[in-house]
């Protein structure tokens, strides 16, 4: 089938890094599979919405820093009544501006990667299609892993892509999309993880996988001793105090148990190396896939993208926190797939991670379970499906 270039609109907002990261992962695949394609990433609420939608990003930042406030907001908004009222209000107040913005871009397809950007943009897209006498396909790619807000599941989208059995069942329960239009793939993550998965040959615990891990550690040049076990700690939404306490307790536990290890801390501030434990602070990284290959264990909050990335390269996960409601299901996905644990107490986190490092058989089992749960090629699969469907519509629209 001919693969012509196309223009894609991604609908997203910077409410957490996962939405934009998924959009960029999909965009990268469009450029690979459909050379010459172009894309835009649009935040329709910040640019064209009225209050309270216009302040969506700032509101999220404030609430996500206060889990109790976020819990109340999430659960109150995750109701059919709120969904209906919010959809009607946003369509009346912002529908015309959003329609004008989408129409000006002349997209071949529109992809929403944000729960609040389905109903009103879909209605606007349908109006544009009707006026032009064509069909502009509208797709939703759910960028959550284990929990899904009701506003993800808009009726009558062309296709709905979900990343887990949990979300597939939730989509079926919502009843907004025909079963044949719900596609279960995986969470779209950065192309670098597919590359690293190939180089690991799908199994970091094999002889070849372990040799490749050592070569990556050597290549990174920040790990003092490439033969030491390595823990990667990613701050994410953690407060600095909590993150530093986890590092401190890990240092004590590893030293007490005489374990040779390196702790790499993304966004870490203080460097110290005493005895058998090296602590290496890392600033903003663009090569996260390589660091996840270099590590033996990931310690992080339960963000969907981070979990999916770790699974793609077979990295066991110690989860330390989650946003109530939105990320609670992510913890369940990891526990059910048996490639990690959850604990929010720094001393217990340190104890669990230490026990993993002391048990090579368990660590191997956790890693292999992660590989089984991961799908590093999800973005590739989603774009292949969206692309072929969109090309079919492009050809029909020309007739």
Secondary structure, 3 states (H helix, E strand, C coil): CCCCCCEEEEECCCCCCHHHHHHHHHHHHHHHHCCCCEEEEECHHHHHCCCCHHHHHHHHHHHHCCHHHHHHHHHHHCCHHHHHHHHHHHHHHHHHHHHHHHHHHCCCEEEECCCCCCHHHHHHHHHHHHHHCCCCEEEEECCCCCCCCHHHCCCCCCEEEECCHHHHHHHHHHCCCCHHHEEECCCCCCHHHHHHHHHCCCCCCCHHHHHHHHHHHHHHCCCCCCCCEEEEEECCCCCHHHHHHHHHHHHHHHHHCCCCEEEEEECCCCCEEECCEEEEEECCCCCHHHHHHHCCEEEECCCHHHHHHHHHCCCEEEECCCCCCCCHHHHHHHHHHCCEEECCCHHHHHHHHHHHHCCHHHHHHHHHHHHHHCCCCHHHHHHHHHHHHHHHHHHHHHC
